[in-house]
Amino acid sequence: MADAHHPTFGKLIDFLARIAAMDAKHTPSRGFGLGEQGGEWWVKFSIAIGRDLA
């Protein structure tokens, strides 16, 4: 499970992956990077700007 995300972020990643402009992948991490440290968190993602809804 090294490439999968912490369960805390599951709902957020599910939501982001449904956005048409997101470049979600078919990997355990789904193409998203995220982290948490000291009560702060971050999410990295790519937007597929070539898509009509981007």
C-alpha positions in Angstrom: 0.0 0.0 0.0 3.0 2.3 -0.5 1.4 4.2 -3.4 -2.1 4.4 -1.9 -3.3 7.3 0.2 -4.1 7.4 3.9 -7.8 6.6 4.5 -8.4 10.0 5.9 -8.1 11.5 2.4 -10.3 8.9 0.7 -13.5 11.1 0.4 -11.4 14.1 -0.8 -9.6 12.0 -3.5 -12.9 10.4 -4.6 -14.4 13.8 -5.0 -11.5 15.3 -6.9 -11.2 12.3 -9.2 -14.9 12.9 -10.4 -14.1 16.4 -11.6 -13.9 16.3 -15.4 -10.8 18.4 -15.7 -8.7 16.3 -13.3 -6.1 14.0 -14.7 -6.9 11.0 -12.5 -4.8 7.9 -13.2 -5.5 4.2 -12.9 -3.0 3.7 -10.2 -3.3 3.2 -6.4 -2.5 6.9 -5.8 -4.9 7.9 -8.7 -2.3 10.5 -9.8 -2.8 12.6 -6.7 0.0 13.5 -4.2 -0.9 14.5 -0.7 0.5 14.9 2.8 -0.1 16.0 6.3 2.2 17.5 8.9 1.6 19.4 12.1 -2.2 19.7 11.5 -1.7 21.1 8.0 -2.3 19.2 4.8 -1.8 19.6 1.1 -2.9 18.0 -2.2 -1.1 18.0 -5.5 -2.9 17.2 -8.8 -2.8 17.8 -12.5 -5.5 19.4 -14.7 -5.9 18.0 -18.2 -6.2 21.4 -19.9 -6.9 19.8 -23.3 -10.4 18.6 -22.1 -13.4 20.7 -23.0 -14.5 21.2 -19.3 -11.0 22.2 -18.0 
